[in-house]
Amino acid sequence: MKSIPLHYSPDTHAVHAGEYVNDTRGHVGPIYQTSTFVFSDAAEGRDLFANEKSGYIYSRLGNPTVELMERKVAALEGRGLMLKAKERGEDISVYCRAFASGMSAISTIVFTALSAGDHLLADTILYGCTNDLFDNVLPRFGIHVDFVDCSDLTALEKAFEDHPNTKMVFLETPGNPTMKLCDIAGVAELCKNRALLVVDNTFATPILQRPLELGADIVMHSGTKYLSGHGNVISGLAIGTDEEFFARMHSMQIDTGGVPSPFDSWLLNTGLKTLPLRMKRHCENAMKIADFLDNRKGISRVLYPACKSFPQKELAEKQMDGYGGVIAFEVEGGYERAQLVLNSTKLFCLAVSLGCVDSLIEHPFTMTHAVVPEEVKAMHNITPGLIRIAVGIEDAADLIDDLDRALGSR
């Protein structure tokens, strides 16, 4: 296995971290598309099951293709943290566990950390299915959930006082679809010695934001999005430094079965190698498009951290290395106008998800956030006129031309 110096850049780690050359001498890591592995003899099988020998038994328990990808994600999300620890003379290990989907990652994290009677504080802006899991599923298992604006540290402190049995805080930053930011370091300080802080870093990726360095306990991703980058994988990931917790989470995953396929993991590892390059282009394109939208008639607001009108622009500059590739904007005329725009683009594909090399457009109110209660959508101004675009890596001028035409006359 290649040993990559920690001080090498994320660009280099994205290409080389986790990679190895096996006995076949193949340049690219192989896909071990197998359900089970053969023992050399009965004694080896016994020793593997007794954990007296390391090796592979069954792909639900472990697979070398999956583990290669996990090492690369761990390096990208944790290299800065490990480098700072090394400079202090400390030794920190970063662990990554891959899952069948982002929702599988979230649910496994929660069910590993929490039991009946425990309490979870979640931010009020979440992906629709995350919101539904917390609002409708967890209470059935005796896990109590309250939603609090985690961008308001005073409100979060008050929530801790009201719920002293809180064991976990969960947030997304940037949030979906409003791009709302939370001060990760500030939230982490409030969570210290109180609760596990879990941060969904899907929108930013480790190229733009590294929550572990800011004090988060666990970072999760929908690997379906930017990490893969090509819209051909469903995957989730969890990254952290607590070896014991990740061992328990692995055991929970084995028992509940939310494991990724070797082929999906191979595709994701391939996508990761171009992640830094892609994120640079996503951000460059989104900046140009946000500026275009911010100055176009017929649009009442643009939600993107780089915009001067964005209320948390200073926080974005503080904790992020770029503004990302997702923009939300509201058209005048409500749903009728939004529907016309959604149906009129030629380059922007009308589809949910994000992080693909091609640009996507969707309607949060009736699509990604359809399951979110009406009062929550109203609280966060997720209106029928709001459109979310996930900017790809095409030519920005062509994307602007496509949007300009879809938006109609000035």
C-alpha atoms as one frame of an Amber mdcrd trajectory, in Angstrom:
protein
   0.000   0.000   0.000   1.265   3.481  -0.860   2.349   5.633   2.055   1.499
   9.258   1.274   3.129  11.978   3.423   0.454  13.914   5.315   1.774  17.273
   4.148   1.106  16.401   0.504  -1.902  18.223  -0.919  -5.479  16.899  -1.146
  -4.993  16.673  -4.919  -2.238  14.105  -4.404  -4.095  12.214  -1.687  -7.183
  12.003  -3.903  -5.167  10.151  -6.529  -2.844   8.008  -4.400  -4.233   7.471
  -0.877  -5.329   3.917  -0.176  -4.030   2.571  -3.469  -1.934  -0.572  -3.692
  -0.627  -2.986  -6.308  -1.650  -6.610  -5.717   0.006  -9.814  -6.916  -1.361
  -9.389 -10.453   0.542  -6.056 -10.733  -2.552  -4.354 -12.139  -2.213  -0.576
 -12.145  -5.833   0.041 -11.027  -7.221  -1.617  -7.918  -9.415  -4.588  -8.898
 -13.114  -5.094  -8.224 -13.501  -8.012  -5.848 -17.041  -8.696  -7.009 -17.529
 -11.728  -4.809 -19.941 -12.578  -2.006 -17.603 -14.956  -0.200 -13.896 -15.766
   0.162 -12.232 -19.189   0.161 -10.291 -20.446   3.205  -7.001 -22.252   2.659
  -8.056 -24.857   5.224 -10.495 -25.406   8.086  -8.095 -23.970  10.641  -7.912
 -20.664   8.748 -11.715 -20.455   8.638 -11.859 -21.072  12.377  -9.189 -18.440
  13.101 -10.854 -15.828  10.888 -14.206 -16.253  12.613 -12.507 -16.143  16.003
 -10.745 -12.861  15.029  -7.399 -14.558  15.660  -6.330 -13.850  12.080  -7.049
 -10.950   9.742  -8.546 -11.620   6.344 -11.775 -11.785   4.402 -14.733 -14.078
   5.001 -17.856 -12.634   3.376 -18.389  -9.299   1.636 -21.034  -8.144   4.103
 -18.298  -8.354   6.749 -15.515  -6.800   4.691 -14.270  -6.466   1.115 -10.886
  -5.193  -0.161 -12.417  -2.995  -2.886 -14.629  -1.271  -0.332 -11.716  -0.836
   2.074  -9.520   0.778  -0.592 -12.170   3.451  -1.126 -12.634   3.914   2.631
  -8.919   4.597   3.083  -9.010   7.304   0.430 -12.014   9.056   1.987 -10.420
   8.838   5.445  -7.262  10.455   4.073  -9.146  13.297   2.395 -11.347  14.050
   5.402  -8.698  13.475   8.066  -5.291  14.411   6.709  -5.402  17.950   8.110
  -6.415  16.710  11.549  -3.689  14.058  11.544  -1.097  16.582  10.341  -1.913
  18.997  13.169  -1.766  16.144  15.689   1.617  15.072  14.345   2.924  18.608
  14.722   1.874  18.423  18.395   3.661  15.108  18.796   0.363  13.179  18.941
  -0.824  10.230  16.899  -4.446  10.226  15.679  -6.041   7.626  13.428  -9.021
   8.438  11.212 -11.536   5.705  10.393 -14.025   5.485   7.558 -16.966   3.157
   7.108 -18.833   2.918   3.805 -22.554   2.186   3.539 -25.132   1.310   0.912
 -26.470   4.906   0.905 -26.212   8.195   2.741 -29.392   7.359   4.655 -27.876
   4.013   5.669 -24.876   5.901   7.041 -27.079   8.265   9.042 -29.336   5.552
  10.445 -26.390   3.329  11.408 -24.623   6.221  13.148 -27.788   7.034  15.085
 -28.629   3.466  16.079 -25.020   2.851  17.149 -24.895   5.941  19.353 -28.444
   6.138  20.723 -30.844   3.893  22.610 -34.449   4.174  23.719 -34.781   7.125
  26.074 -31.917   9.107  24.538 -32.440  12.500  22.954 -31.207  13.925  19.643
 -31.057  17.586  18.686 -31.235  18.129  14.925 -30.928  21.288  12.901 -34.127
  22.584  11.370 -32.761  22.514   7.813 -32.126  18.948   6.667 -32.431  16.763
   3.604 -36.047  15.626   3.345 -35.424  11.939   4.108 -33.176  12.799   7.066
 -35.969  14.981   8.403 -38.467  12.154   7.930 -36.184   9.622   9.678 -35.809
  11.900  12.682 -39.422  13.069  12.765 -41.298   9.818  12.099 -39.025   6.788
  12.498 -36.763   7.373  15.499 -39.627   8.182  17.915 -41.064   4.706  17.225
 -37.889   3.299  18.809 -38.010   5.560  21.843 -35.387   8.023  20.561 -36.700
  11.520  21.148 -35.865  14.234  18.625 -36.213  17.987  18.784 -35.315  20.402
  16.021 -33.364  23.562  16.807 -31.698  26.207  14.664 -28.053  25.150  15.103
 -26.896  28.372  13.469 -28.141  30.119  16.628 -25.720  29.063  19.372 -27.865
  30.686  22.048 -30.869  28.634  20.939 -28.744  25.485  20.909 -27.481  26.146
  24.443 -31.079  26.625  25.594 -32.039  23.326  23.908 -29.288  21.546  25.844
 -30.640  23.012  29.087 -34.162  21.892  28.211 -33.006  18.389  27.222 -30.169
  17.279  29.523 -30.329  13.715  28.144 -29.233  14.874  24.678 -26.637  12.434
  23.337 -26.268  13.656  19.748 -26.461  16.839  17.678 -26.920  16.411  13.927
 -26.582  19.155  11.338 -25.911  19.816   7.664 -23.810  22.748   6.597 -24.412
  24.061   3.999 -28.026  23.047   4.506 -30.357  21.689   1.864 -31.816  23.608
   0.022 -31.363  27.047   1.586 -27.557  26.829   1.908 -27.855  27.899   5.560
 -24.556  27.530   7.425 -23.816  26.459  10.978 -20.692  27.477  12.871 -19.174
  23.994  13.273 -16.511  25.068  15.756 -19.076  26.939  17.843 -21.490  24.009
  17.888 -18.624  21.607  18.688 -17.695  23.707  21.719 -21.256  23.472  23.043
 -21.315  19.713  22.416 -18.037  19.050  24.254 -18.549  16.546  27.095 -22.270
  16.620  26.366 -23.139  15.067  23.034 -21.741  13.564  19.860 -21.620  16.086
  17.019 -22.418  14.606  13.603 -22.017  16.830  10.521 -23.371  16.039   7.072
 -20.610  17.374   4.806 -22.160  16.269   1.508 -22.552  19.729  -0.035 -19.021
  20.893   0.805 -16.935  17.693   0.508 -13.556  17.436   2.274 -12.107  19.663
  -0.442 -14.067  22.693   0.794 -14.705  21.870   4.455 -13.315  19.437   7.047
 -15.566  19.297  10.115 -13.227  16.986  12.067 -10.661  19.795  12.140 -13.355
  22.094  13.567 -14.284  19.752  16.403 -16.963  17.464  14.964 -16.963  13.866
  16.178 -18.317  12.228  13.043 -18.576  13.436   9.451 -20.938  11.771   7.022
 -21.422  12.016   3.273 -23.816  10.871   0.680 -21.116   9.424  -1.564 -23.747
   9.441  -4.293 -23.076  13.131  -4.794 -19.742  14.919  -5.301 -17.473  12.137
  -4.048 -18.608   9.874  -6.868 -19.365  12.758  -9.209 -20.912  10.901 -12.119
 -24.419  10.013 -10.991 -23.852   6.249 -11.190 -23.414   5.279  -7.512 -25.552
   5.109  -4.380 -23.282   5.236  -1.343 -22.821   6.690   2.122 -19.792   7.239
   4.337 -19.004   7.994   7.963 -15.604   9.261   9.136 -14.258   9.834  12.643
 -11.459   9.168  15.120 -13.110   6.985  17.780 -11.919   3.449  17.053 -14.284
   1.853  19.581 -17.322   3.648  18.166 -16.441   2.660  14.605 -16.008  -0.967
  15.695 -19.504  -0.881  17.214 -20.862   0.803  14.104 -19.323  -1.929  11.945
 -21.043  -4.537  14.088 -24.358  -2.681  13.712 -23.826  -2.503   9.957 -23.132
  -6.235   9.743 -26.346  -6.985  11.606 -28.542  -4.526   9.671 -26.914  -5.175
   6.306 -26.459  -1.693   4.822 -23.200  -2.488   3.031 -22.039  -1.042  -0.300
 -21.354  -3.228  -3.307 -17.746  -3.706  -4.458 -18.619  -2.302  -7.890 -20.153
   0.882  -6.448 -17.091   1.260  -4.224 -14.770   0.861  -7.210 -16.706   3.522
  -9.133 -16.618   5.858  -6.146 -12.867   5.387  -5.718 -12.415   6.247  -9.387
 -14.518   9.381  -8.964 -12.575  10.472  -5.886  -9.391  10.789  -7.921 -10.801
  13.808  -9.779 -12.709  15.317  -6.834 -10.355  18.305  -6.270 -10.401  19.192
  -9.964 -14.163  18.835 -10.217 -14.856  20.880  -7.090 -12.752  23.730  -8.436
 -14.837  23.806 -11.622 -18.154  23.387  -9.763 -17.278  26.389  -7.596 -16.050
  28.540 -10.485 -19.191  27.874 -12.492 -21.516  28.410  -9.538 -19.909  31.782
  -8.756 -20.581  32.989 -12.302 -24.132  31.676 -12.340 -24.968  33.111  -8.907
 -23.729  36.508 -10.075 -25.896  36.226 -13.208 -28.984  35.258 -11.174 -28.334
  37.979  -8.596 -28.572  40.613 -11.313 -31.442  39.215 -13.368 -34.977  40.547
 -13.329 -37.715  38.135 -12.355 -35.719  36.599  -9.489 -36.561  37.713  -5.964
 -33.645  36.120  -4.104 -30.530  34.017  -4.616 -29.247  31.680  -1.903 -25.513
  31.091  -2.330 -22.795  31.777   0.270 -20.690  33.876  -2.126 -23.468  36.423
  -2.730 -23.139  39.758  -0.955 -26.752  39.405   0.176 -26.093  36.038   1.852
 -26.297  36.665   5.618 -23.572  34.138   6.535 -20.993  35.015   3.914 -18.420
  35.804   6.618 -18.884  32.375   8.229 -18.465  30.704   4.828 -15.158  32.500
   4.380 -14.099  31.407   7.879 -14.800  27.664   7.740 -14.904  26.825   4.023
 -12.332  26.836   1.229 -14.950  27.575  -1.428 -18.674  28.105  -1.766 -19.757
  24.887  -3.455 -21.806  24.099  -6.530 -25.403  24.311  -5.273 -27.547  27.417
  -5.687 -31.179  28.031  -4.779 -33.131  30.928  -6.245 -36.724  32.086  -6.122
 -38.561  33.169  -9.242 -41.332  35.737  -9.206 -44.652  34.158 -10.075 -44.535
  31.217  -7.679 -45.004  27.608  -8.719 -46.468  28.375 -12.148 -43.353  30.309
 -13.160 -41.039  27.793 -11.495 -42.693  24.984 -13.425 -42.108  26.803 -16.710
 -38.421  27.244 -15.884 -38.013  23.611 -14.807 -39.602  22.411 -18.049 -37.638
  24.767 -20.312 -33.967  24.065 -19.609 -31.982  22.080 -22.167 -28.629  21.616
 -20.424 -29.900  21.413 -16.846 -31.437  17.971 -16.400 -34.703  17.955 -14.458
 -33.639  15.532 -11.734 -32.971  15.437  -8.004 -29.538  14.759  -6.486 -26.436
  16.886  -6.999 -22.692  16.682  -7.422 -22.756  15.237 -10.931 -20.500  16.433
 -13.731 -23.652  17.558 -15.529 -25.960  20.250 -14.148 -29.260  19.359 -12.489
 -32.352  21.388 -11.644 -35.173  20.501  -9.245 -38.066  21.899  -7.196 -37.496
  21.434  -3.436 -41.087  22.215  -2.401 -42.573  19.313  -4.376 -39.530  17.056
  -4.784 -36.590  16.727  -2.360 -38.486  18.349   0.523 -41.974  17.104  -0.272
 -42.013  15.041   2.957 -40.991  18.018   5.103 -43.975  19.398   7.068 -45.559
  22.505   5.549 -44.861  24.570   8.667 -41.156  23.707   8.502 -40.972  24.678
   4.844 -42.747  27.939   5.674 -40.363  28.605   8.591 -37.379  28.404   6.265
 -39.004  30.117   3.323 -38.881  27.013   1.130 -41.540  28.378  -1.172 -43.304
  27.075  -4.300 -41.200  29.514  -6.324 -37.858  28.199  -5.050 -35.651  26.312
  -7.516 -32.439  24.458  -6.680 -29.685  23.950  -9.208 -26.623  21.750  -8.842
 -24.061  23.288 -11.161 -21.955  20.872 -13.198 -18.628  21.257 -14.959 -19.916
  22.355 -18.371 -18.971  25.734 -19.809 -20.446  28.388 -17.501 -21.446  30.635
 -20.417 -23.517  27.834 -21.919 -25.230  27.141 -18.598 -26.033  30.836 -18.150
 -27.444  30.982 -21.663 -29.631  27.938 -20.916 -30.982  29.493 -17.708 -31.474
  32.892 -19.343 -33.592  31.343 -22.073 -35.571  29.210 -19.606 -36.286  32.224
 -17.427 -37.823  34.001 -20.390 -37.970  37.662 -21.331 -36.595  40.327 -19.042
